[in-house]
Amino acid sequence: MRVSVQSDDFDITNEINNLRINRTDLGAIATFTGLVRDIHDNKNIKKMTLEHFPIMALKELNKIGVMAKDRWPIEELTIIHRYGELFPGDQIVLVITTSLHREAAFKAAEFIMDMLKTDAPFWKKEELEDGSRWVMSNKDDNDKKDRWK
């Protein structure tokens, strides 16, 4: 399991290739890449700043990865979450799960993202044309998390 909290961008192809080295038994690789949008709630976003507590963030991402591996037969997984100043089109998060079969890979990746949206200790501030605002998890995010109970 690879978990990283980093300011640098990531290369999805390299990350996938790292999980496939010497693995011919894998039947599925599921990925999710989260991006910074240029519009949120009908407001133009100029940039987003993600703040975090490093040890706490890494610990929570590891916990979420372990939970996914405990629930599904995941062979390998990668979770990368960026922090710092990001701009529309930039990559924020990457989740890769590998399994012998597609269902486990898909479900584990979806589970990880649902947990990240609500439990990962990152604070997002959007810079808009007319000021700034903090982005909070919403009811939809919490409902998606709750379905896994």
N, C-alpha and C positions, 0 to 999 in steps of 0.2 A: 504494500500500500504506500503510495506516495501522496503526501499532503504538503502543500506549500502555501504560505502567505507571503506575497512578494509585490514589489512595486513594478518590476520589469514585466514586459509583455511575455506571452508564451507562444510557442509554435505547436499547433495541434498535431501536425504531421509528425514532428519529432516525438511528441508525447505518446502518440499511438504506437509509433515504431519502437519506443522503449518498452512498451508493454508486450509487444509481439516477439521480441528477441527470443529465439530458440523455442517458440511456442507454436506447434502445429496442431495442438489439441483444441484450440479455441474455436468455437463456432459462432461467436457473436462479440461484437464490440459496439457499445452504445455510447454516444457522446452528446453532451449539451454544452454549448458555448453561449454565455450571456454577454450581451453587448450594451453599451451606453446608447440610449435612444436620443434623438434630437428634440422630441416632444413628449411631455408627460402632463396629463390633465389639461390639455390644450394650451400649455405654456412651452415656449421655446427654451431648450436647455443649452446653455453656452458651455458648461462643464459640470462635472460631478467630482466631489472630493469624498473619498472614503477614508474614514478614520477607524482605528482599532487599537486594542491592547494586544501586542504581539503574542505573549504567552497564552493569554486567555483565548484568542482567536485560533491559534494552532491547536490548542487542547480541544476546543469544541469541534473543529473540523475533523480531527482524529476520532473523536467520540462518534460523530455522525458516520464516518467511514466504517468504524467497527460495528455500529448498529446495522448498517447495510449488509456487511459481510456475515453477520449473525443471522439475518433474515433470509438471505438468498445465497445460492451457491456461486458466489463471485470468485473468480480466479485471481484477478488483479483489479486495482482501481486507482485512479488518480483524481485528486481534488486540488485545484489551484484557485486561489482567490486573490485578486489584486487589491492594492490600496494606493492612496495618493490621489493626485489630480488626473482625471480621465476626461476625455472629450468624446462627443458623439461619434459613434462608429468604433470606438476602442473596445477591446475585449476586457470583461470584468472577471468572469468566472469560467472555469473549465471543469467538467466532470466526465470522466471516462470509466466505464465499467466493462469488464470482459467476463465471459462465461462460456460454458460449453453450449448453451442454448440461449436464444434471443429473449425469451420471456424474462428470465432472471436479470439479464443485462438491462433491459428497458425499465423494469420495475425498480431496480436498485438505483439507476440514474435518476428516475423521477422522484423517488423517495429522498435521495440525497438533496436534490434541488429544493424540494418542499421543506426539508429541515433547515437548509441554509437560509431560506427566505425569512424564517421566523427565529431561529436559534443562534445563528452565527453572529458573534458580537462585532458587527461592523455598523458604523453610523454613516449614512449617506446624506450629503448636502448638495442640493442642486443649485447652481448659479443660473439665474434667469435674466432676461432682459430688464426686468423691473425689480430685482432684488434676489434674495436667496431663500431657500426653505429646506428643512430637514425632511427626509423621506422615512416614513414609518411603515411597518408591516400593517396590512389591512385585514379586514374580515375574510376576504377571499383567500389570502395567504394562510390565515389561521385555520380556515375550513379545510384547505388542502392538506395541511399538516395533520389535522384531527382525523382524517379518513384512514390514516395508517395505524390508529390505536387499535 
